[in-house]
């Protein structure tokens, strides 16, 4: 049993080291949001979602009190 445990720990340590290298190399690249820029260009479903979101936010503003100072 201890041999298996040591093997598993060694595998996990190697995997953690691999993931750390990957994160470090990815962080030197451009931000994630720059990678997805334009993904939804000319997408009618996305445009509709943005329109509905905007409409919803406007409805919240129109139903909120005028002043919070009172």
mmCIF file of the C-alpha atoms, coordinates in Angstrom:
data_MODEL
# 
_entry.id   MODEL 
# 
loop_
_atom_site.group_PDB 
_atom_site.id 
_atom_site.type_symbol 
_atom_site.label_atom_id 
_atom_site.label_alt_id 
_atom_site.label_comp_id 
_atom_site.label_asym_id 
_atom_site.label_entity_id 
_atom_site.label_seq_id 
_atom_site.pdbx_PDB_ins_code 
_atom_site.Cartn_x 
_atom_site.Cartn_y 
_atom_site.Cartn_z 
_atom_site.occupancy 
_atom_site.B_iso_or_equiv 
_atom_site.pdbx_formal_charge 
_atom_site.auth_seq_id 
_atom_site.auth_comp_id 
_atom_site.auth_asym_id 
_atom_site.auth_atom_id 
_atom_site.pdbx_PDB_model_num 
ATOM 1  C CA . UNK A 1 1  ? 0.000   0.000  0.000   1.00 0.00 ? 1  UNK A CA 1 
ATOM 2  C CA . UNK A 1 2  ? 2.689   2.587  0.841   1.00 0.00 ? 2  UNK A CA 1 
ATOM 3  C CA . UNK A 1 3  ? 4.323   1.999  -2.546  1.00 0.00 ? 3  UNK A CA 1 
ATOM 4  C CA . UNK A 1 4  ? 1.075   2.749  -4.318  1.00 0.00 ? 4  UNK A CA 1 
ATOM 5  C CA . UNK A 1 5  ? 0.578   5.829  -2.199  1.00 0.00 ? 5  UNK A CA 1 
ATOM 6  C CA . UNK A 1 6  ? 4.102   7.053  -2.975  1.00 0.00 ? 6  UNK A CA 1 
ATOM 7  C CA . UNK A 1 7  ? 3.498   6.435  -6.676  1.00 0.00 ? 7  UNK A CA 1 
ATOM 8  C CA . UNK A 1 8  ? 0.241   8.354  -6.574  1.00 0.00 ? 8  UNK A CA 1 
ATOM 9  C CA . UNK A 1 9  ? 1.868   11.250 -4.712  1.00 0.00 ? 9  UNK A CA 1 
ATOM 10 C CA . UNK A 1 10 ? 4.698   11.334 -7.271  1.00 0.00 ? 10 UNK A CA 1 
ATOM 11 C CA . UNK A 1 11 ? 2.168   11.398 -10.123 1.00 0.00 ? 11 UNK A CA 1 
ATOM 12 C CA . UNK A 1 12 ? 0.193   14.160 -8.455  1.00 0.00 ? 12 UNK A CA 1 
ATOM 13 C CA . UNK A 1 13 ? 3.335   16.218 -7.853  1.00 0.00 ? 13 UNK A CA 1 
ATOM 14 C CA . UNK A 1 14 ? 4.306   15.849 -11.503 1.00 0.00 ? 14 UNK A CA 1 
ATOM 15 C CA . UNK A 1 15 ? 0.818   16.907 -12.596 1.00 0.00 ? 15 UNK A CA 1 
ATOM 16 C CA . UNK A 1 16 ? 0.873   19.954 -10.289 1.00 0.00 ? 16 UNK A CA 1 
ATOM 17 C CA . UNK A 1 17 ? 4.256   20.959 -11.706 1.00 0.00 ? 17 UNK A CA 1 
ATOM 18 C CA . UNK A 1 18 ? 2.902   20.578 -15.256 1.00 0.00 ? 18 UNK A CA 1 
ATOM 19 C CA . UNK A 1 19 ? -0.147  22.699 -14.437 1.00 0.00 ? 19 UNK A CA 1 
ATOM 20 C CA . UNK A 1 20 ? 2.003   25.388 -12.818 1.00 0.00 ? 20 UNK A CA 1 
ATOM 21 C CA . UNK A 1 21 ? 4.152   25.600 -15.943 1.00 0.00 ? 21 UNK A CA 1 
ATOM 22 C CA . UNK A 1 22 ? 1.037   25.857 -18.087 1.00 0.00 ? 22 UNK A CA 1 
ATOM 23 C CA . UNK A 1 23 ? -0.461  28.636 -15.957 1.00 0.00 ? 23 UNK A CA 1 
ATOM 24 C CA . UNK A 1 24 ? 2.809   30.564 -15.969 1.00 0.00 ? 24 UNK A CA 1 
ATOM 25 C CA . UNK A 1 25 ? 3.169   30.310 -19.736 1.00 0.00 ? 25 UNK A CA 1 
ATOM 26 C CA . UNK A 1 26 ? -0.491  31.203 -20.342 1.00 0.00 ? 26 UNK A CA 1 
ATOM 27 C CA . UNK A 1 27 ? -0.283  34.256 -18.082 1.00 0.00 ? 27 UNK A CA 1 
ATOM 28 C CA . UNK A 1 28 ? 2.399   35.781 -20.292 1.00 0.00 ? 28 UNK A CA 1 
ATOM 29 C CA . UNK A 1 29 ? 0.006   35.740 -23.237 1.00 0.00 ? 29 UNK A CA 1 
ATOM 30 C CA . UNK A 1 30 ? -2.850  38.163 -23.877 1.00 0.00 ? 30 UNK A CA 1 
ATOM 31 C CA . UNK A 1 31 ? -5.817  38.325 -21.469 1.00 0.00 ? 31 UNK A CA 1 
ATOM 32 C CA . UNK A 1 32 ? -8.669  35.836 -21.978 1.00 0.00 ? 32 UNK A CA 1 
ATOM 33 C CA . UNK A 1 33 ? -11.108 38.535 -23.042 1.00 0.00 ? 33 UNK A CA 1 
ATOM 34 C CA . UNK A 1 34 ? -8.853  39.544 -25.909 1.00 0.00 ? 34 UNK A CA 1 
ATOM 35 C CA . UNK A 1 35 ? -8.839  35.933 -27.104 1.00 0.00 ? 35 UNK A CA 1 
ATOM 36 C CA . UNK A 1 36 ? -12.650 35.846 -27.383 1.00 0.00 ? 36 UNK A CA 1 
ATOM 37 C CA . UNK A 1 37 ? -13.162 39.297 -28.891 1.00 0.00 ? 37 UNK A CA 1 
ATOM 38 C CA . UNK A 1 38 ? -15.460 39.006 -31.888 1.00 0.00 ? 38 UNK A CA 1 
ATOM 39 C CA . UNK A 1 39 ? -16.680 35.525 -31.005 1.00 0.00 ? 39 UNK A CA 1 
ATOM 40 C CA . UNK A 1 40 ? -20.312 36.627 -31.154 1.00 0.00 ? 40 UNK A CA 1 
ATOM 41 C CA . UNK A 1 41 ? -20.030 38.977 -34.120 1.00 0.00 ? 41 UNK A CA 1 
ATOM 42 C CA . UNK A 1 42 ? -23.125 38.854 -36.332 1.00 0.00 ? 42 UNK A CA 1 
ATOM 43 C CA . UNK A 1 43 ? -24.826 36.389 -33.979 1.00 0.00 ? 43 UNK A CA 1 
ATOM 44 C CA . UNK A 1 44 ? -28.552 37.097 -33.758 1.00 0.00 ? 44 UNK A CA 1 
ATOM 45 C CA . UNK A 1 45 ? -28.998 35.133 -30.510 1.00 0.00 ? 45 UNK A CA 1 
ATOM 46 C CA . UNK A 1 46 ? -26.243 37.159 -28.823 1.00 0.00 ? 46 UNK A CA 1 
ATOM 47 C CA . UNK A 1 47 ? -27.696 40.419 -30.110 1.00 0.00 ? 47 UNK A CA 1 
ATOM 48 C CA . UNK A 1 48 ? -31.120 39.435 -28.784 1.00 0.00 ? 48 UNK A CA 1 
ATOM 49 C CA . UNK A 1 49 ? -29.649 38.512 -25.396 1.00 0.00 ? 49 UNK A CA 1 
ATOM 50 C CA . UNK A 1 50 ? -27.919 41.902 -25.180 1.00 0.00 ? 50 UNK A CA 1 
ATOM 51 C CA . UNK A 1 51 ? -31.141 43.702 -26.151 1.00 0.00 ? 51 UNK A CA 1 
ATOM 52 C CA . UNK A 1 52 ? -33.147 41.811 -23.532 1.00 0.00 ? 52 UNK A CA 1 
ATOM 53 C CA . UNK A 1 53 ? -30.512 42.464 -20.874 1.00 0.00 ? 53 UNK A CA 1 
ATOM 54 C CA . UNK A 1 54 ? -30.537 46.159 -21.642 1.00 0.00 ? 54 UNK A CA 1 
ATOM 55 C CA . UNK A 1 55 ? -34.329 46.232 -21.582 1.00 0.00 ? 55 UNK A CA 1 
ATOM 56 C CA . UNK A 1 56 ? -34.349 44.471 -18.203 1.00 0.00 ? 56 UNK A CA 1 
ATOM 57 C CA . UNK A 1 57 ? -31.817 46.909 -16.694 1.00 0.00 ? 57 UNK A CA 1 
ATOM 58 C CA . UNK A 1 58 ? -33.833 49.872 -17.966 1.00 0.00 ? 58 UNK A CA 1 
ATOM 59 C CA . UNK A 1 59 ? -36.974 48.428 -16.369 1.00 0.00 ? 59 UNK A CA 1 
ATOM 60 C CA . UNK A 1 60 ? -35.163 48.207 -13.026 1.00 0.00 ? 60 UNK A CA 1 
ATOM 61 C CA . UNK A 1 61 ? -34.072 51.843 -13.251 1.00 0.00 ? 61 UNK A CA 1 
ATOM 62 C CA . UNK A 1 62 ? -37.555 53.076 -14.077 1.00 0.00 ? 62 UNK A CA 1 
ATOM 63 C CA . UNK A 1 63 ? -39.119 51.258 -11.110 1.00 0.00 ? 63 UNK A CA 1 
ATOM 64 C CA . UNK A 1 64 ? -36.479 52.288 -8.554  1.00 0.00 ? 64 UNK A CA 1 
ATOM 65 C CA . UNK A 1 65 ? -36.993 55.264 -6.203  1.00 0.00 ? 65 UNK A CA 1 
ATOM 66 C CA . UNK A 1 66 ? -35.835 58.654 -7.484  1.00 0.00 ? 66 UNK A CA 1 
ATOM 67 C CA . UNK A 1 67 ? -33.691 59.438 -4.455  1.00 0.00 ? 67 UNK A CA 1 
ATOM 68 C CA . UNK A 1 68 ? -32.103 57.325 -1.775  1.00 0.00 ? 68 UNK A CA 1 
ATOM 69 C CA . UNK A 1 69 ? -31.245 60.360 0.390   1.00 0.00 ? 69 UNK A CA 1 
ATOM 70 C CA . UNK A 1 70 ? -34.626 60.619 2.098   1.00 0.00 ? 70 UNK A CA 1 
# 
